[in-house]
Amino acid sequence: MDEKKIAELLALFDECFPYLESGRGSIPHLAEHNVVHRCVIDGELAGAAIVGGGNIYFLAVAPQYRRRGIGAQLLAESEKTCADAGYDR
């Protein structure tokens, strides 16, 4: 994943979880070694999920894009990724 996309993920993390500092540092590593689902609207990262090993490590939707079904869609894609990899729950 390129640096611009990682920077976008970090900005999304900061916007959605301003009170969490401990998890921020793991985002670049997780993004490099797992599947990243992104929702981009008008060139802006509206939401994202990081999935791997049967786990959803990160799922967030920017506040201005909430209540539009983006989180549900990211969750569904993440669950499908896990199922496709052989994880059933």
C-alpha positions in Angstrom: 0.0 0.0 0.0 1.4 3.4 -0.9 2.3 6.1 1.6 -0.7 8.3 0.5 -3.2 5.6 1.3 -1.6 4.9 4.6 -1.7 8.6 5.5 -5.4 8.6 4.6 -6.0 5.6 6.9 -4.1 7.4 9.7 -6.1 10.6 9.2 -9.3 8.5 9.3 -8.1 6.8 12.5 -7.3 10.2 14.1 -10.7 11.6 13.1 -12.7 8.6 14.3 -10.7 7.8 17.4 -9.1 11.0 18.8 -8.9 9.5 22.3 -7.0 6.4 21.2 -3.2 6.9 20.8 -2.1 3.3 21.3 -3.6 1.7 18.2 -2.5 4.4 15.7 1.0 3.0 15.4 -0.2 -0.4 14.3 -2.2 0.9 11.3 0.7 1.1 8.8 1.8 -2.5 9.6 -1.7 -3.8 9.5 -2.4 -2.1 6.2 0.8 -3.6 4.7 0.1 -7.2 5.8 -3.7 -7.5 5.5 -6.6 -6.8 3.2 -7.8 -3.1 3.2 -11.3 -2.3 2.1 -11.7 1.4 1.3 -14.8 3.5 0.5 -13.9 6.6 -1.4 -16.5 9.3 -2.1 -15.6 12.3 -4.3 -11.9 11.5 -3.9 -12.1 11.4 -0.1 -11.7 8.4 2.1 -15.1 8.0 3.7 -14.5 4.7 5.4 -12.1 1.7 5.6 -11.6 -1.7 7.1 -8.5 -3.7 7.7 -9.0 -7.5 7.7 -6.8 -10.5 8.0 -6.5 -13.9 9.6 -10.2 -14.1 10.3 -10.0 -10.7 12.2 -11.4 -7.3 11.6 -8.6 -5.1 13.0 -10.0 -1.7 12.1 -13.3 -0.5 10.8 -14.2 3.2 10.7 -16.4 5.7 8.8 -15.7 9.4 8.8 -18.3 11.3 10.8 -19.6 13.2 7.8 -20.3 10.0 5.9 -22.1 8.1 8.7 -25.7 6.9 8.5 -25.4 6.0 4.8 -24.7 2.3 5.1 -21.0 2.6 4.5 -20.1 0.8 7.8 -22.5 -2.0 7.0 -21.1 -2.4 3.5 -17.5 -2.5 4.9 -18.5 -5.0 7.5 -20.1 -7.2 4.9 -17.1 -7.1 2.7 -14.8 -7.8 5.7 -16.9 -10.8 6.6 -16.8 -12.1 3.1 -13.0 -11.7 3.1 -12.8 -13.8 6.2 -15.2 -16.4 4.9 -13.3 -16.6 1.6 -10.1 -17.3 3.6 -11.8 -20.2 5.3 -12.9 -18.5 8.6 -16.6 -19.2 9.3 -17.1 -17.0 12.4 
